[in-house]
Amino acid sequence: MQTSPAHAAHHDEREIETLEDFDATVSARGTLAGYRVQAVDLTDRTRELLTTDTSGAVFLGCPMRADAAQKIRTDGALVFPPVPALPFDPYRGRLYTADELFASLEKGYEQTPDALAYAWFQDTKADGDIFASMLRAVHDDSISDALDELLRGSRVVGVMGGHAMARGTEAYAGAARLGRELSRDGLTVATGGGPGAMEAANLGAYAAPYEDEMLEEACRLLARAPSFTPSITDWAQAAFEVRGRWPKGNHSVGIPTWFYGHEPPNPFAAYIAKYFANATREDGLLARCNAGVIFLPGAAGTVQEIFDNATPNYYQSRGEPTPMVLVDREHWTERLPTWPLLQALARERSMESRIALVDRIEEAPAALKRLGG
C-alpha cells in the first residue's frame, strides 16, 4: 500500500502555504492578523486583502497588486516581495518534486530548473554577493521548515552510500532491495538524494507497493543508462520511464545539495529537500533519521557521514543514541577502517549497544531492528 509521512498535511496553524489555505483562513477566521503567508500568488485576492485585517502579518514572496501591498503595509504587515529573475523561489513553502526540478528535461538537462539553480549558485558564489547569500540562506531555512512539517511524527531511517554505485550492478540491486524492505516495514526512507546508492534506496522505497518482479525489471531498464555521466539527460529520462511505467510508487525523501551540482537529484524520491549549503543539508539529514542510519560502502563523503552521526550519539546531544548499521565488513575494517574507531568511541557508552557491523546488505534490516530502529 502506498504510504506517506504521517504528518504530511500538518503545519503551523499560523502558516498559509497555498491559495486554498488562504481562502479557508479568510472565510473561517475573518482575519489574517499575525499570519505568515508563504509564496502564495495573491494577485487575484485584492478584494480580500483590502477588506481583511493583516496587522502583524508577514507576506513572503507573494505576488499582489500595488494597492493591496500598500494597504497591508499600512496595517503594519511586513511584505517581502518576490525576487525577479531567480531560477528558484527562496520563500517556497513546500519541498521540491522531481517533476518540478526536471521540468523541460526534453530540451536537455541544462535547461531544467535544477541545472539553472546550480548555474546561478556558481555565478553568485564567485561574486561574493551578500544579497545572493541572504537569498540562499532564506531558501535553505524555508526548505528546513518544510522538511520538518513533512517528517513530523514519522519514523525515518537513513540510507547512506556513495554516488558512484552504477545501475545494473548487484550492489545497486542490493541497495534497492534494502530500500524496499525498509519501506515495507513502515519506515520513511531518507537518502542524500543523489545518484548511486542513494538513488537505489529511493528506488527500492518507490517499488515497495509492487510485486518483487517490478524492481527487477526496473533495474534492467535503468541499466541502459548506468551513470549520470556522460549524460544526465539520458540518466534522468531512464528514471522517468520507470516512473511512467509504474506510476504509483511509495514515498521517500531525498536531501541533496547544489554544492555538489555535478550530481543531479534522483527522480525516485517523492519529496526532495534540496539545499545550497551542504553543511546544513548534511547535519539536517542525519538529525532527522530518528530510526537510525544504514551506511553502505562509500568513500570520503560516507566516512564523514558516519562520524557526523556518531558525534551526537557519543555526546547524546540529541537524546538517546540512534542505531548505526555499517554494511560490508571488509570495506569498513580493511579498505577504510572506520569500524574500529567507531567501536573505540562507543566503548562503555550508551551508543555501544546501538552500533552494528554486518557482512551483507540483506542483514541490515534485522540488525537495525535489534538495535531498536
N, C-alpha and C positions, 0 to 999 in steps of 0.2 A: 504494500500500500504506500502511496506517495505521502510523505510527511514533510512538515516544515518546522522550523524552530517554534517552540510553543508560544512565545510571546509576540509573534510577528506583527499582530495588529495593535499592540500596546505601545504607547509613547506618553511622554509627559503631557498632562492634561492642558498645559498652557501652550503647547506647541501645535501649530497648524501647518501641515506639510502638503496638503492637497486642496484643490478648489472645493472638493466635496466636504472636507473638514471645515473650510472657511464658511461655506453656506450653512452647514449644520450648526456651527457655533453661533453665527449671527441669528439664525432662526430660533435656536433654543435658548440662548443666553441674552440676546439683545445688546451685547456689548463685546468689544474687543479690548477693553482696558486691561493692560497687563499681559496681553498675549504676545507670543513670538510667532510671526508669520514668516515661513522659510521657503524661499524660491517658488512662490505661487504667482502665476500670472493674473493680476487683478485689473487688467486693462478694461474688462467688461464688468467690473464691480464698482464703478464710480459712485453710483447711487448709494450703495451700501456703505461705502467709505465716508461719503458726505453726511450720512444720517446716523452713523453709529459712533459711540464714544470710543476713541482709541487712545485715551490718555495712558501713558506709561507703557504703551505697546512698542514692539520693535519689529520693523519690517526689513527682512534680509533678502536683498536681491529680488524684489517683487516688482515687475513692470506695472506701472499705473499711470493714469493721466495726470497732467500737471496740477489741475485744480484739486484732485484728490490728495496728491502729495503735499500741497500747500496746506490743505485743511488738517491733515493728520499731524503735520509738524506743529501747527498752531495748537492742536490738542496736547502737545507735549510728547508725541511719539518720536522715536528715532527711526530714520529712514536711511538704510544703506542701499543705494541704488544698484541695479545691475551694472557690471563692468563690461563695456563693449569690446568686441573683437577678441574675446578669450575662447580657447577651444574647450573649456570646461566651465562649470558653474561652481564658484567657490562656496556658495551658500547652500548647496544641494542638501535636501532632507532625507534622501534615500541612497542606498548603496547602488553601485552600478550593476548592470546586467551585461552579459556577453553580447547580446544583440545591440546594445547601446554602444559599447566600446568598439565593436567591429562593424558598425554601420558603414556602408559604402565599400565593403570589402571587395565587391565585384570590380571596383576600379583599381584595386591594389591596396595592400595593407597601408602603404604610405599615406593614403587619403582617409584613413579611419580616424575617428576622434582619439583613439588610443595613441596612434602614432603622432598626431598633431599636438596632443598634450605633451608628449615626450619632447618633441621639437621645441615647443615653447619653453619647457623646463630647461633644456640645454642652452637656449639663447639667453634667457633671463638670468640663469645661474652664472653664465660667463660675464654678464653685465654688472652683477652685484647690485641690482636694483632693489632698494628697500621696499618699494611698493609691491613688486613681484614676490618678495619674501613674505610679506604680510598676506598676500593672496594665497600663497601655498599653505601658510600656517592656518588660515581660516578654513581652507578646503579640508585639510587633514583633520582639524578638530570637528568639522561637520561630519566627516566620514566616521570618526570615532564615536560620535554621538549616535549616528545611525546604526553602527555595529552593535553598540550596547543595547539599543532598542530591539534589534533583531534577535540577539542571543539571550536576552534576559529570560531566565527560567529553563534554559536548555542545558543538556549535558554535552559538552563539547570535547572532542578528542582531536588532538593534532597529529598529523602525519607529516613528518619532515624527511627530506631526502634531496638528492642532487638533481639539477636541471638537465644533466647530460644523459640520463637514462632514456634510451631510444625506444620509440614504439616498435613493436614487432619482436622484442626480446622477451625472454622468460622473466627477467627481473621486472619489466614493465607489467606483464600479465599478473605476476605475483602481487605487485603493489595495488593493482586494480582489484584483485580478489580480496585483498585486505580491506580496501575502502568499502567494498560491497558488504563484507561481513560486519564491519563496524556499523554501517548504516542500517543493516537489517536488525542489529541489536538495539536500535533505537537511539544511537548516538548521532550527534551532528558532527560530521567530518569537516575539519578545517585544515587548510594547507597554505603554503606560501603563494598559491595561486598561479604559479608559472608552469613551464613545461616539465617533462621528465617524470620523476617520481610524484611530483605534486599533481600533475595532470592525471596520472594513473589513479591516484587515490580519489580525486574528484570524479573521474570516470566511473570508478567502481561504485561510489555512492550513487551516482546517476543511474547505474544499472540495477540497483537493489530491487525495484519492483518487478523486474522481468525474470523470466526463466534463465537459468545459468548459461544456456547456449547463446543468449543475446550478447553477453560480454565477450565470449569467444569470437563471435562474428564481428563485433565492433572492433576488437583488437586487430583482426585481419584487415578490415577496411582502413584503419588508421595506419597500418604498417606501410601503406603506399606512400605516405609522407612521413618517414620515420623521425625527422627532426625539423625544428623551426629554421634551421639553416639548410640550404641556401635561400629558401623561400618561405617567409612567414605566411604569405597569402595561401600557398598550397597547403601548408600545415593547418592553418585555421579552417580552410574550406573542407578539409577531410573531417574535422571535428563537427562542423555544421552539417555535413552529410549524415553522420551518425545520429546527431540530434534530430534531424529531419525524418530519418527512418524510424526512430524510436522516440517520439516527442514527449513522453510522459515520465521522464526520469525523476529520481528523488532529488531532494535539495541538499546542497552542501555549500561551504563557504570557501572562497579564495581570497587571500590577503596579499596581493603583490605590490610592487613599487615601481614608480617611474625612475627611481635611482638606477635600477638595472633595466634601462629602457630597451636594451637589445633583446631582452627576454619578454615575449608577449604574454599576456594573461591567457590561461586556458579557458575554452568555452564551456567546460562541463560544470563549473561552479555556478549555482543558481544566483548566488549573491557574491559580488566582487567588491571588496573594500580596498580600493587602490589608493596608495599614498605617494606623496612626493618625498617625505622624509623617511628614509629606510630605518633609522633607529626607532622612530615612533611606531612604524609598522611592525618591526621585529619584536619589540617588547610587548606591544598590544596583542599580537598573535599568540604568543606564549602565555600571557597573563589570562587570556580568555579560555584556555584549554583546561577547564576545571575537572575534566575526567581523565586527564593525563595526556602524555605525548609519546608517540612511537617514532623512533629515529631509524630510518632506513640508511643503508650505506651512502655516504656522501663525502664531500671534501671539506674545504675550509669553512664554507657557509654553514654546513650541518654541524661541524665541531663547535662553531660559535654558538649555534642554537642550543646545543646540549648544555653548555656552561651558562648561557643566558638563562636557561630554565633551572639549572642546578643551583644558581646563586640564591634566588628567593626560597627555594626548598631548604637550602642549608641554613639560612637565617630565619626562616619561617616568616618572612616579611609579608606574605600574602595569606598567612594562616598555615594550616597543616600542609605538609608536603603533598604534592600530587604525583601520581605514578609516572615513571620514566622507563620505557622499554627500548633497549638497543637491539637491533636485529643484525645478525651476521657476526659471529664470534671472531672469526679470523680477521675481518675488517677492523673491528673495534679493539682488538687486542694485539694485532701484529702490524697491519698496514698503517693504521692511525690509532695508537694505543691509548684511546680515550677512556676505556672502561676501567683500567687500574686506577687512574687518577680519580674517576668518579667514585669508585669504591672507597678510596682513601678519604675523600671528603665526607662521605656518608657514614663512615665507621663511628659507631656509638652515638649516632644522632637519629632523630625521628625518620629522616629520609632513608636510612639504611634498609628499612622494610618496604620502601617504595621504589626501589630500582631493580631492574632485571636485565639480563643479557640472554638472548635466545639465538639458536643457530639458524633457524629457518623462519621465514616470514609467516608461515602458517601457524607458528607457535605464539605469535604476538598477541592475538585477541585473548587467548586463555591467560597469558601472562598478565595482561592488563587487568583482567577480572581478578586474578589472585592478589594483585596489588591494590585493589579497591577502586579501579576505574570504572 
